[in-house]
Amino acid sequence: MSISVKSILLICTLTSGVAIAADENVEAKEDKASTFAQMFEKSAVSGNLRSMYAGYDQKQAGENNIYATAIGGYLKYELSELNGFSAAAAFATSHDIGFATGDKESKHNDELSSSEGKYSMLSEVYLNYKYDSFNFRAGRQLIDTPLADSDDIRMIFNTFEAYIATYEASGFSVMAGKLEKWQGYDAGLDERWIKTGEDGTLFSGIAYSNDILEANAWYYNISKLTNATYLDAKFTHGITDDFSVSGAAQYLRENEIGNSSTEASIYGLLAEASAYGFTLSAAYNKSEKESGKASFSGFGGGTLFTSMDTMILDEITNDRDARAIVGGIRYEIDNVTTLSYAYGDFDGKADSIGDKAHIVEQNIGLEYNVLKDKFTLSAIYAIEKDKESSAKTENDWNRLQIMASYSF
């Protein structure tokens, strides 16, 4: 997906995106090879160049403001398909620009290029086999599912070492596989490839879509952590050519494995109305209290309707009832410029020792796309406040991110 904030303003994109893994997993090349040599002669190169600034204005006493500016991107080389077989490799990198980055001792923001100020990784290396509507991919790859996704919102997006089979027919998509390891922004740029559960994650999912309905059912066995079931459905109705409404519901159930303390029941609702370039949206998520336990949003940005640029419901679900409400407005001008605003209120009831949580985040966004969406200039300003504490805490800050990106 294109660079965007994890806000309710773009949840319609997420809902459709989780239906199956990234489109490239099941796309067939139009110009297939007929010999081994032609696999290279008809190969394809693609990539993305990007530069990003991200800085925090900290409100907590004694905390330094941190910032960084980085340049990087990724480059992918893909062989043409021969008798159903193809292969690809991609390299991702991000390097801080020294003069526009805070010093590593006290003012460095490590979100972009790790605490070392640099990050390079062979992010994709896979072998692919396709036969009619069946696809199998083994190796490091890009995927987007509800509890394992690329979350492409910073410099380095997530990729997974995995074995995944996909089948599509008559509006249905079925996927099953195993995730072994992952890397990227959400995995922690200082960690490189880390396990997705002690012995990996087994998962399967089925999705259906037509002009008015999108529905998903997924199951994940995250070894030694939790068994997770995720369901969602979204209905869209076009009243006129310029006016449409949509509604969606979701449910996430996580059952603890052993004594992992990861268990949750989370419900969600989403409503949207779009007319003449404007989109109004409202979303709600509720997590029921599981004594001494917390929820797990997955390997990536998560799929809850109320996820903001930085704040997600997971942050306040430990040992308490919690809910999130997000309202947003988006205005799109000529499919080129998008203005957006979202307000999220995250409230956690008293836990077993009486502690409560109440965090508010606002996201103000601007995105400009030209050259048939090849060039993107975007900015997101996030304001987070801890409403529960009278003193400023780690949840009191303003964050500015500016990004320029070119895809080829």
N, C-alpha and C positions, 0 to 999 in steps of 0.2 A: 504494500500500500504506500501511498505517498506520505511524506512527512506530515504529521498532524498531531494535535493534542488529544490526550485521552479524556475527552469531555463528552458530556451528553450531546453536545452539538454535532458530533460525528458518530453517534451510536448506531445510526442506520447503516453506516458503512461497516461497522464491526459486526452487526447482526448478520448481514449477508456474507461477510468474510469468513465467519466461523463455520459456515456450512461445510467446508471441506478444506483441505490444505491449499497452499498457494496455487493459483491457476497454472503456474508453470509445471506443476507436478503432473498434469493430465493433458497439457497441450501437445499436439502432434505437429512436427515441422511440416510445412507444406512441400518443401523441397528436400526429399529424402535421398540418401546416398544409395547407390547400387553397387559400389565397391568399397573396400576398406580405405583406399586412398581418398575417395570422395567424402568420407566422414570428416576428413581434415579440410579438403578443398571447399566443402560447403558448410564449414563450421561457422559459428556466430560469436561475435564479441559484443558484450554489453557492459554497462557500468553506470556509476554515479559519482560525481564530484560534488563535495559539499564543504561548506565552512560554517562554523557555528560559534556564537558567543553565548555564554550562560553565566549569570551572576546572581548572588544572593545578597540582599540587604538585610542583615540579621538584626532583630530587635531585642534579643535576649542579652542581658548585661554580661559583659566580658567576652562576648563572641565576636570574632572578626568577620567583616564582610569578605566573601570569597568569590572569585570569578576566574574564568578561563576562556580562551579563544582557540579554536582548533581548526585544522584543515585536514581533509582526508577523503575517504570514499571507498568504493569497491570496484573491482574489475572481474568480469566473469567470461570464461571461455567455454563454449559448449560445442561438442561434436555433433555432426548431423546424424540422424537416425539410420541405422542399417539393420534390416531384418528385425526391427523392433528394439534394437539395442542402441544406446547412446550413453555419453558420459559428459561430465562437466566439472570445472573447478573454479572457485572464486576466492579472491584475496581481498580482505578488508583492512583498512588502516585509518588511524587517527593520530595526529601529532599536535601538541599544544604549540601555539605561536608565542614565543618567550616574552616579547615586549608587551603583549596584550593579555598576559596571564599573570595571576597573582603568584607571589613567591611560595615555594613548596613548604616553607616552615609554618606559615600561618594564614595565607590568603588564597591558597590554591583550591580550585573546584575540580575534583577528580572525576566528575560525571562523564566527561567527554573523552579523556584519553588515559585514564587510570591515574593512580597516585604518582607514577613515574613520569607522567606527561607524554607518554607514547604507548600505542597499542597497535599491533599488527598480527593478523591471524589468517590462516588458510581456512576461511569460514565455511566453504562448501567444497566437497570432493565426493562425487557420487557416481554410481553406475545405475542406469535406468533401463527398464524393459517395458515396452508397451505392446499390447496386442488387442486390437479393437478398443473396447471400453475398459480394459483392464490395464493397470499401471502398477509397477513395482519399482521402488527406489531404495537403494542401500547406500549409506554413507552420510557424510555431513550435508545437511540440506536445510532449506527454508520451509517452514510450515506455519500455518495459522489455524489453530483450533481453539476451543474455549479455554482450556487450561494449559495450553502450550502454544505460544505465538511469538511472532517476530518483534512486536512492539517497537516499530521503527519511528521513534520520536526524538532520538538523540543522534550521536555520531555513529555508534556501532549497534546494529540491530541484532536480535537473538537468532542463532541457528542451532540446529540439533544434530547430534550423531544418532541416526535412527534407521529402522527398517520398516518401510511403510508400503502397504498394498492399498490400491484404490480401484473402485469399480463404479461406473456411472451408467445409468440407463433410465429413460422415461422420466426425467426430472428428479430421480433419486441418485444420491451419492453415498457410497459406503466406503469406510476407511477402517483399517486395523493395522496395528504395528507395535513396535517397541521403541521407546526412547531410552538411550543409554546415557548420554551426556549432553550438556548445552553450554553455550558461551554467549556473551553479549552484555549489553548494558544492565539488564535485570539480573544476570548471573553474577555480576560483579567483575569489573574489568581487571582487578588484581588477581582474580582466581583462575582465569583462563577456562579450560574445559572442566566442568564439575559434574558429578553424578546427578541424574534425575531420580532420586530415591536410591537407597542402599544397593539394590540390585536392578535399578532401572524402573521404567514405567511401562506397563502393558496398557493399551487403550484400544477402543473401538468406537465408531460413531456412524450414524446414519442421518442424512439430511434430505429434505424434500423442498422443492421450490417451484412455484408457478407465478403467474402474473399478480396474484393477490396474497399468496401465502408462502412463508418460509418457516420451516420447522426443523429442529435438531434434537437428537438424543445421543448422549455420549456417556461412556464409562471409562474411568481411569483407575488402575490399580498401581498406586505409587508405593513401591515396596517399603515396608517398615514405617510408613507414614499414614496413609489413609486410602480408603476406597471411595471414590467420588463419582456421583451420578449427576449429570447436568442435562436439563431440558429447557427448551425455549420455543416460542412460536411468535411470529409477527404477521399481522394482517395489514394490507394496504389497500385503500379504496380511493380511486380517482373520481371525484364528484364532477369536476369539469376538467378541461385541458390545463387550467391554471390553478386548480385547487384540489388538494388531496389530503387525506387523513390516514393515520396509521396507529396501531396499538400493538404492544408486545408484552409478553409475560415470560418470566424465567424462574427456574428453581434449581438450586444447588444443594445436594445432600452429601456430606462427607462423614464417613464412619472411621473412627480411630482404629489403627492397627497396633496391637500391643499396647504400650503406654506412651504413644507419641504425643498425646494431648492435642491432636488435630481432629476436631469433630465440629460439624456445623450444619445448620439448616437455614438457608437464605432464600428469600422470595424477592421477586422484583416485578415492577410494572413500569411501562413506558408508554407515553402518548405524544403524538406529534401532529402538527397541522402545517401544511405548506401552501403558500399562495404568492404568486407574483415575485418570486425570489426570496421571500421571507419564510423562515421555518421557526415555529414556536415549539418547545418541547418541555416535558415534565417527566421526571423519573423518580422512582421510589425503590429502595431496598431495605429489607428487614432481616436481621440475623437474630435467631432465638438463642437465649443463654444456654450454654453447655458448661456446667460447673468445672472450673479449672482447665477449660479447653478453649482453643481459638480456631478460626477458619484459616484456609490456605487458598490464596487467589490463583495459584498455579505458577507455571514457569513462563513468566512474561508479564504483560500489562494487566491481565485479568479480563473477565468478560462481563462484570456487573454493569448494569445500566448507569449507575451513579459514579463511575470512576472519573476522576478529574485528572488534570495534568500531573499532579503529584499525590493527591490524597485519594485513598481507597478505603472501603469499609473495613478491610482486614486490620487496619491500624488500631481499631477500637473494639474488636469483637471478643478479646480475651476475657473469659469468665463473666460476660455480661450480655444483656439484651442491647442491641444497637440498631440504629436505623440511619438511613441517609436519604435526603431529599435534594434533588437538583433541578433547577429550572434554567432554561437557556433560550437564546434567540440567535438566529443566524440570518444574514442577508447576503445573497449571492448576486453579483453584478456581471451580466453578460458571460457567465461561465469563466470569468477571469479573476475577479476579485471577490474575496469572501471576508466579511466582518462578522465577528462572533463574540458573544458574552455568555458566561455561565456562572451561576451562583449555587454552591453546594453547602448544605448544612448537615454535619455528621454528629450524631448525638448518641452517647453511650450511657446507659443507666448505671447505678452503683454496682460494683462488683462485690465479691465476698468480703472484702475489707472496707467497703464503703466508698471507694474511689470512683469518680465519675469522669466522663470525657465529653467535650463539646468543642469541635473544631469546624471552622468555616473557611472555605476557600473560594476565591473568585478567579475566573480565567477570562482574560480579555485577549482576543486573537485577531490577527490580520494575515491573510494569505493571498498572494498574487501569483497567478499561473499564466505563462505565455509559451509560445513556440509549441503549441499542441501539448501542453502540460510537461514539456521537457525541462523548462526552467521554472523554479519555484522560489519565491522570496516570502518568508513568513516570520511572524513575531508572535510571541505569547507572553503576556504579563500575568503572573500569578500572585495573588495576595492571600496569605494564610494567617489566621488568627486563632489563638487558643482562648475560647470564650469561658472556659471553666476556671482558669487560673487568674488571679488578680495581678500576679507578676508575669512578666514576659518569659516565655519558655522556648524550647527548641521548635515549637510549632508556631512561632511568631516571626514571620519574614515576608519580604517581597522578592519575587524571582523574575528576572527578565531573560528571555531567550530569543535570539535573532539567528535566522538560518537562511543561507543561499544554497540552492541545490540545482545541479544540471544533470539530467539523465540522458544516456545515449545508447 
